[in-house]
Amino acid sequence: MRDRPIIEWEWVFGHLDDIWAATAEHIQLTVIAVVVGLAISIMASLLIYRDRRTYAPIAGVAGFVYTIPSLALFSLLIPITGLSILTAEIGLVSYTLLILIRNIVAGLDGVPADIREAAVAMGYGPWQRLLRVELPLALPVIVAGVRIATVSTIALVTVAFLIGRGGLGQLILDGLRRDFRTPVVVGSVLSVALAILADLTLVGLQRLATPWARAR
């Protein structure tokens, strides 16, 4: 086993379908988790926006879940939801909430008071001000949170091999079980590549959505 090269290209080219299937599953799990987590976080942040007293309990619950080790959380969910995508997504979504809620609230809090006052003077109501002034200005901070949540989720998806839904983590696990380095290297390299690509994509989308920041 130890005489094998790090990468056996014959194995790679012979398992392209398996590699693509694992990569597609990894992307699918990540996108679902981040989108659902962002939707829940936006609703929670709007509740905080209306009543600041809700921030501590909401952040406290999200923070508590965030401290639970991923393997332990998946193990707790398996008796309830089984070895399913739902189990993986409940865990993955839960880990995005604290990051996203904190960044959304921080972004809204960072809007200068004089801009808020100007919007009020122009006749904007609370929700008009939120949607047309505060959220656009908070977008860079919010996207920063989405970037962190996305990269973290890509890393966490590999742990979902525990329930047979690990995407590229399945390749890594298979290689470790057989003491075969090629699947381990392929799964690891592709996971890193996905994280870098996702981060660069979000940076590009942020630049397109905030042309005033580019001009400044």
C-alpha positions as CSV (number, residue, x, y, z in Angstrom):
1,M,0.0,0.0,0.0
2,R,2.7,2.4,0.9
3,D,4.4,2.0,-2.5
4,R,1.4,3.4,-4.3
5,P,1.8,6.9,-5.7
6,I,-0.3,9.7,-4.1
7,I,-2.5,10.0,-7.2
8,E,-3.3,7.0,-9.4
9,W,-4.7,8.6,-12.5
10,E,-6.0,5.4,-13.9
11,W,-8.3,5.1,-10.9
12,V,-9.3,8.8,-11.3
13,F,-10.2,8.4,-15.0
14,G,-12.0,5.2,-14.3
15,H,-14.2,6.7,-11.6
16,L,-15.1,10.1,-13.1
17,D,-18.8,9.3,-12.8
18,D,-18.5,8.5,-9.1
19,I,-16.4,11.7,-8.5
20,W,-18.9,13.8,-10.4
21,A,-21.8,12.3,-8.4
22,A,-20.1,13.0,-5.1
23,T,-19.3,16.6,-6.2
24,A,-22.8,17.2,-7.3
25,E,-24.2,15.9,-4.0
26,H,-21.7,18.1,-2.1
27,I,-22.9,21.2,-4.1
28,Q,-26.6,20.3,-3.6
29,L,-26.3,19.8,0.1
30,T,-24.4,23.1,0.5
31,V,-26.7,25.2,-1.6
32,I,-29.8,23.9,0.1
33,A,-28.3,24.4,3.6
34,V,-27.1,28.0,2.9
35,V,-30.4,29.1,1.1
36,V,-32.6,27.7,3.8
37,G,-30.3,29.0,6.6
38,L,-30.3,32.4,5.0
39,A,-34.1,32.5,4.7
40,I,-34.5,31.5,8.4
41,S,-31.9,34.0,9.4
42,I,-33.5,36.8,7.5
43,M,-36.8,36.1,9.2
44,A,-35.2,35.9,12.6
45,S,-33.2,39.2,11.9
46,L,-36.4,41.0,10.9
47,L,-38.0,39.9,14.2
48,I,-35.0,41.3,16.0
49,Y,-35.3,44.5,13.9
50,R,-38.8,45.0,15.2
51,D,-38.1,44.0,18.8
52,R,-34.5,44.2,19.9
53,R,-35.3,42.2,23.1
54,T,-35.6,39.1,21.0
55,Y,-31.9,39.2,20.0
56,A,-30.5,37.6,23.1
57,P,-32.8,34.5,23.1
58,I,-32.5,34.0,19.3
59,A,-28.8,34.3,19.3
60,G,-28.6,32.2,22.4
61,V,-30.4,29.3,20.8
62,A,-28.4,29.6,17.6
63,G,-25.2,29.8,19.6
64,F,-26.1,26.7,21.6
65,V,-26.7,24.6,18.5
66,Y,-23.5,25.9,17.0
67,T,-21.5,24.5,20.0
68,I,-22.8,20.9,19.5
69,P,-20.2,18.8,17.6
70,S,-21.3,17.9,14.2
71,L,-21.0,14.1,14.7
72,A,-22.9,14.3,17.9
73,L,-25.7,16.4,16.3
74,F,-26.0,14.0,13.3
75,S,-26.1,11.0,15.8
76,L,-28.9,12.7,17.8
77,L,-30.9,13.3,14.6
78,I,-30.6,9.8,13.1
79,P,-33.2,8.1,15.4
80,I,-35.7,10.9,14.5
81,T,-35.2,11.5,10.8
82,G,-33.1,8.5,9.8
83,L,-30.2,8.2,7.3
84,S,-31.7,10.9,5.0
85,I,-30.9,14.2,3.3
86,L,-33.3,15.8,5.8
87,T,-31.0,14.7,8.7
88,A,-28.0,16.2,6.9
89,E,-29.8,19.4,6.1
90,I,-31.1,19.9,9.6
91,G,-27.6,19.7,10.9
92,L,-26.0,21.8,8.1
93,V,-28.7,24.5,8.3
94,S,-28.4,24.8,12.1
95,Y,-24.7,25.6,11.8
96,T,-25.3,28.5,9.5
97,L,-27.8,30.3,11.7
98,L,-25.5,31.9,14.2
99,I,-23.1,33.3,11.6
100,L,-25.9,34.6,9.3
101,I,-28.0,36.2,12.1
102,R,-25.1,38.0,13.6
103,N,-23.9,39.4,10.3
104,I,-27.4,40.5,9.2
105,V,-28.0,42.3,12.5
106,A,-24.5,43.7,12.5
107,G,-25.0,45.0,8.9
108,L,-28.2,46.7,9.8
109,D,-26.7,48.2,13.0
110,G,-23.9,49.6,10.9
111,V,-26.1,51.8,8.8
112,P,-25.2,55.4,9.8
113,A,-27.8,57.2,11.8
114,D,-27.8,60.3,9.5
115,I,-28.8,58.1,6.6
116,R,-31.7,56.7,8.5
117,E,-32.8,60.2,9.4
118,A,-32.5,61.3,5.8
119,A,-34.7,58.4,4.8
120,V,-37.3,59.3,7.4
121,A,-37.2,62.9,6.2
122,M,-37.9,61.7,2.6
123,G,-41.1,60.1,3.9
124,Y,-39.9,56.4,4.0
125,G,-41.8,54.2,6.5
126,P,-40.0,51.6,8.6
127,W,-40.2,48.8,6.0
128,Q,-39.5,51.1,3.1
129,R,-36.4,52.3,4.9
130,L,-35.4,48.8,5.6
131,L,-35.8,47.4,2.1
132,R,-34.6,50.5,0.1
133,V,-31.9,52.0,2.3
134,E,-30.7,49.8,5.2
135,L,-30.5,46.3,3.6
136,P,-28.6,47.6,0.5
137,L,-26.1,49.4,2.7
138,A,-25.8,46.3,5.0
139,L,-25.3,44.0,2.0
140,P,-21.4,43.8,2.2
141,V,-21.6,42.7,5.8
142,I,-24.4,40.3,5.1
143,V,-22.5,38.8,2.1
144,A,-19.5,38.4,4.3
145,G,-21.6,36.2,6.6
146,V,-22.9,34.2,3.7
147,R,-19.3,33.6,2.5
148,I,-18.3,32.3,5.9
149,A,-21.4,30.2,6.2
150,T,-20.9,28.7,2.7
151,V,-17.3,27.8,3.2
152,S,-18.1,26.3,6.6
153,T,-20.9,24.3,5.2
154,I,-18.7,22.9,2.4
155,A,-16.4,21.7,5.1
156,L,-19.2,20.3,7.2
157,V,-20.8,18.4,4.3
158,T,-17.8,16.0,4.3
159,V,-18.7,15.0,7.9
160,A,-22.2,13.9,6.7
161,F,-20.6,10.6,5.5
162,L,-21.8,9.4,8.9
163,I,-25.3,9.1,7.5
164,G,-24.2,8.2,3.9
165,R,-24.7,11.8,2.6
166,G,-21.2,13.1,2.7
167,G,-20.7,14.1,-0.9
168,L,-16.9,14.3,-1.4
169,G,-16.6,13.1,2.2
170,Q,-17.6,9.6,1.0
171,L,-14.5,9.5,-1.3
172,I,-12.3,10.5,1.6
173,L,-13.9,7.9,3.9
174,D,-13.6,5.2,1.2
175,G,-9.9,6.0,0.8
176,L,-9.2,5.9,4.5
177,R,-11.0,2.6,4.9
178,R,-8.9,1.0,2.2
179,D,-5.7,2.8,3.0
180,F,-5.8,4.2,-0.6
181,R,-4.7,7.8,-0.8
182,T,-6.1,8.7,-4.2
183,P,-9.7,9.0,-3.2
184,V,-8.6,10.9,-0.1
185,V,-6.6,13.4,-2.1
186,V,-9.3,13.8,-4.8
187,G,-12.0,14.4,-2.2
188,S,-9.9,16.8,-0.2
189,V,-8.7,18.8,-3.3
190,L,-12.2,19.1,-4.7
191,S,-13.6,20.2,-1.4
192,V,-11.0,23.0,-1.1
193,A,-11.6,23.9,-4.8
194,L,-15.4,24.2,-4.2
195,A,-14.8,26.4,-1.1
196,I,-12.5,28.8,-3.1
197,L,-14.9,28.8,-6.1
198,A,-17.9,29.5,-3.9
199,D,-16.1,32.3,-2.1
200,L,-15.0,34.0,-5.3
201,T,-18.5,33.7,-6.8
202,L,-20.0,35.4,-3.8
203,V,-17.4,38.2,-3.9
204,G,-18.3,38.7,-7.6
205,L,-22.0,38.8,-6.9
206,Q,-21.4,41.3,-4.1
207,R,-19.5,43.6,-6.4
208,L,-22.3,43.4,-8.9
209,A,-24.9,44.2,-6.3
210,T,-23.1,47.1,-4.7
211,P,-21.7,49.2,-7.5
212,W,-21.5,52.2,-5.1
213,A,-18.9,50.3,-3.1
214,R,-16.8,49.7,-6.2
215,A,-16.9,53.4,-7.1
216,R,-15.9,54.4,-3.6
